[in-house]
Amino acid sequence: MSKKGVSTGTVHTLPADLKKEIIASPKVLALWEDITPLARNEWICWVISGKKAETRGIRIKKALSKLKGGMRRPCCWAGCTHR
């Protein structure tokens, strides 16, 4: 991790709510910093692409769970269309 803070994606910036949860888990933070900027971008895009706040909250919880399990990219998702 750089002195500037938690790394972000290639297109999307890391939203505060997701950043807070990533920082709260050392295991997730370590993996987050180890994955590529493109992979981080896909996680961010997957989380923010939910239309409802409830969906976003669910996606943040799922992302943390999957990252804790070592998953490096969101699965079963077409990927970020913004790159």
HUVENCOR-V829773 format. One record per helix or strand. SS is the DSSP state (@ for helix, = for strand). FROM is the first residue (numbers start at 0). LEN is the number of residues. Records with the same first field share a line. If there is no record, write none. Layout:
SS->FROM-LEN / FROM-LEN
This chain:
=->1-1 / 4-1
@->15-9 / 25-9 / 36-12 / 52-16
